[in-house]
Amino acid sequence: MKKNILVFTALVLCLISFQGMSQNKSKVIAHRGAWKNTGATENSIAAMEHAIKLGCYGSEFDVHMSADSVLFVNHDHTIKGTDIEKATSQELSQIKLENGETLPTLEAYLKAGAKQKKTRLILEIKTSRISKERSLALAAKCVEMVKALKVEKITDYIAFDFDVCLKVKEIAPKTHVEYLNGDKTPAEILAAGLSGIDYHYSVYKKNETYIDDMHKEKLTTNVWTVNDKSTMQWFIDKKVDFITTNEPEQLFELLK
């Protein structure tokens, strides 16, 4: 009987240890979708769909607001010589991506993402080059669109503008929001009520306690944009929560 109890105890401890290891494993976020090795255009709906097929934890994308307040997905402030903030939605809807897709609206992008529940939509609210007011208006419109399409449960937010992060938390308190700019300490993130940080890898390397400091407060850590194996492994060893990369396939291999 005593031997059986000891064996059972050992099995339970192994299971707990395995679960802990699984929970501590870094998760993969495809930066602008999975595009680099798939032939898809970055930030396209196809790139997001490839990230979903790969089994990525998240697919990151960027959102701007047109002159007439329609939301579009693109990284840069301009596309094919057109300034997104100064163009109308009608003008922007005529633009084709390299893979033949029309420049996606946020609505179209979210509707495509809503067809599944496993990969999270990591929505970056781009900082307006026109005014702070437009940045905050964009934040509010993003949250409104996410709610309208009922994708709150699979959508997280990131932004370089700290006020934008605070705005999202103000209007959607339960939403997961991470700050990007790298100039706030874990204590400041905690005090602001944000969910975590999403900093460039160089910030973490200069502040090696940040990951542990965040985890002690039950806050999340995300790192961008990590594309080489040695840096990926460094963050895996540090148990960062999320690694944002242009090379999701390579990161999955390291995480096996």
C-alpha positions, 0 to 999 in steps of 0.5 A: 500500500505504501509503495502504491501511495509513493508511486501515485505521489510521484505521478502527481508531482510529474503531472504538476511539473509537466503542466507548469512547463506547458504553462511557462512555454512562450507562445507564438505571435505572427507579426503582421500575420504569417507572410514571410514564408507563405507568399502572403502579403503582410497584414493581409487577410491571407497572412492572418489565415496562414497564422491560424493554420500554423496554430499561432497563439496570435496574429498581429496587425495594424489599424489606421483611420481614413479621412472619413473615419473608416478603419483600415489594416496596414502597417505604414501610414502610407500605401502606394503613395497614398496617406491613409489618414488623408484619403477617403475610404472610397479611395483606399478601397481601390488599392490592391495589395501585392497578393491581389487582395483589396486593402482590408478594412478592419471590419473585413479583417475581424469578420475573417478572424471571427471564423475561428476561436484558437488564434487571437487577433492582436490589434495594434492601434497606430498613432496618428500623425495628425493629432492626439485626438485622432489617435484616441478616436481611432482607439474608441472606434476599434473597441466599438468595431470589436464589440459590434462584431462580437470578437472581444473574447479573441481580441487583444490591443497593443499601442505605442501611445500610452494614452491610447492604452489608457483609453482602451482600458477606460472604455473596455476595462476587461480588455487585454492591453499591452504597451509597446513603447518601452519607456514605462517600468513594470511598476508604472504599468501596474499602476496604470492598470494595463495588462502587460508590456510588449517591448522591443527585445533590446529593452528587455536585454537592458532591463533583465529583471522586467520579465520576472518583475511583471510576472510577480505582479501577474502581468504579461510580457510580449517581445518584438520583433524576434527573428533569429534563433539565438534571440528567440532562445534567450527569451524562451529561456527567460520564460517571456509569455509571447514572442512576436516574430516574422518567422513563426515556423522557425520559432515553433521548431525551437519550442518543440 
